[in-house]
Amino acid sequence: MKRINQKEALELLKLPLDEIGRLAYEKKRELHPDKITTFVVDRNINYTNICWVDCKFCAFYRHKKDEDAYILSFEEIGKKIEELIAIGGTQILFQGGVHPNLKIEWYEDLVEWIAKHYPTITIHGFSAIEIDYIAKISKISIKEVLERLQAKGLHSIPGAGAEVLSDKVRDIIAPKKLDTARWIEVHENAHNIGMKSTATMMFGTVENDEDIIEHWGHIRDLQDRTGGFRAFIMWSFQSLNTALKAQIPEIRKQSANRYLRLLALSRLFLDNFKNIQSSWVTQGSHIGQLAMVFGANDLGSTMMEENVVAAAGMSNHMNQEEMVRLIRDIGEIPAKRDTAYNILEVYK
């Protein structure tokens, strides 16, 4: 299939669900003919819930004076990592609120401490908004933040904070957050120093189809320039306990049909992304499994700990055995991977 443009993508979105799913599955098979579907064993560690950005879609953040605000000590983080290692984990997804006072030196000390004490664990951490704010409060460039953290042991950065890369959407749901160009700039800087990242999208707030495809256009263009994205991950907005739902009550929970349709289209549009991940954390295990028939080749993380989505009222859980079973159940071969998508173990 030739590369599709944004107008063609809008037309594909109108196809019957089974038809767009078939096209996406065929595209997946071109890229992954071995029928291997992967997953990673990791833990999501939120080092702080203190944040000044006040995103309207977030139910996790707290202000410094709130009774339940926290910053984890290095020892508390270490205990969480040890629990992960005990179950065969290889990666921590490490991110938090945008703390108004923490500068580059604190982050350097933290990354260095983890890398020294737990050398087998890959540190996949700090979203674009965190990197951007560290640069601003420390009065250094984005590139210097990334280089200094990379030197201490940071392996790669997640795509969190993208939401929808359309500034008219961002101005409504997160007006204090960095704009589209700045998000792209952070990831491009990472790619240019040899640090890989992932791209994400949270849909289901105030965006329309054109905004979603604009988002995909931005990340596809950057991938053309750098090849630095390892994967694309998409999930739906979880509204419980959020200011955005209170402000715009007509926002509705996204259907499984909508999720699968957009996932399939992302596989077709993002032709330079080898890996697309299913979001079972927000969709549940069965839709997460069905996503693999709609273009996803990765079931994501066992997610030993998850706090942000849970704060918005959605809590799903899965272990390695369940992931293996779900993948086998659709006739594919399960495999455990690391952060770089290297296969660690194949379950025949």
FENTA-V830870 format. One record per backbone hydrogen bond with DSSP energy under -0.5 kcal/mol. NH is the residue of the N-H (numbers start at 1). CO is the residue of the C=O. Records with the same first field share a line. If there is no record, write none. Layout:
NH = CO ; CO
This chain:
9 = 5
10 = 6
11 = 7
12 = 8
13 = 9
14 = 11
15 = 12
19 = 16
20 = 16
21 = 17
22 = 18
23 = 19
24 = 20
25 = 21
26 = 22
27 = 23
28 = 24
29 = 25
30 = 26
31 = 27
32 = 28
35 = 32
37 = 333
38 = 297
39 = 335
40 = 300
42 = 40
43 = 91
44 = 305
45 = 43 ; 93
46 = 44
47 = 45 ; 95
49 = 70
50 = 70
51 = 62
52 = 98
56 = 173
57 = 173
58 = 55
62 = 49
66 = 63
69 = 66
72 = 47
77 = 73
78 = 74
79 = 75
80 = 76
81 = 77
82 = 78
83 = 79
84 = 80
85 = 81
86 = 82
87 = 83 ; 84
88 = 85
89 = 84
90 = 41
91 = 41
92 = 122
93 = 43
94 = 92 ; 124
95 = 45 ; 93
97 = 48
99 = 97
106 = 103
107 = 103
108 = 104
109 = 105
110 = 106
111 = 107
112 = 108
113 = 109
114 = 110
115 = 111
116 = 112
117 = 113
118 = 114
121 = 118
122 = 90
124 = 92 ; 122
125 = 123 ; 156
126 = 94
128 = 160
131 = 127
132 = 128
133 = 129
134 = 130
135 = 131
136 = 132
137 = 133
138 = 134
139 = 135 ; 136
140 = 135
145 = 141
146 = 142
147 = 143
148 = 144
149 = 145
150 = 146
151 = 147
152 = 148
153 = 149 ; 150
154 = 149
155 = 123
156 = 123
157 = 196
162 = 159
166 = 164
169 = 166
170 = 166
171 = 167
172 = 169
173 = 169
174 = 170
177 = 174
183 = 179
184 = 180
185 = 181
186 = 182
187 = 183
188 = 184
189 = 185
190 = 186
191 = 187
192 = 188
193 = 189 ; 190
194 = 191
195 = 190
196 = 194
197 = 228
198 = 157
199 = 231
200 = 159
201 = 233
202 = 163
203 = 201 ; 235
212 = 208
213 = 209
214 = 210
215 = 211
216 = 212
217 = 213
218 = 214
219 = 215
220 = 216
221 = 217
222 = 218
223 = 219
224 = 220
225 = 221
226 = 222
227 = 222 ; 223
230 = 197
232 = 275
233 = 199
234 = 277
235 = 201
237 = 203
239 = 237
240 = 312
242 = 239
244 = 56
246 = 242
247 = 243
248 = 244
251 = 248
259 = 255
260 = 256
261 = 257
262 = 258
263 = 259
264 = 260
265 = 261
266 = 262
267 = 263
268 = 264
269 = 265
270 = 266
271 = 269
273 = 270
274 = 272
275 = 230
277 = 232
278 = 298
280 = 278
282 = 279
283 = 279
284 = 280
288 = 284
289 = 285
290 = 286
291 = 287
292 = 289
293 = 290
294 = 290 ; 291
296 = 291
297 = 276
298 = 276
299 = 38
302 = 40
304 = 42
311 = 307
312 = 308 ; 309
313 = 310
314 = 309
318 = 302
323 = 319
324 = 320
325 = 321
326 = 322
327 = 323
328 = 324
329 = 325
330 = 326 ; 327
331 = 328
332 = 327
333 = 35
334 = 332 ; 347
335 = 37
336 = 345
337 = 39
338 = 342
341 = 338
344 = 336
345 = 336
347 = 334
348 = 346
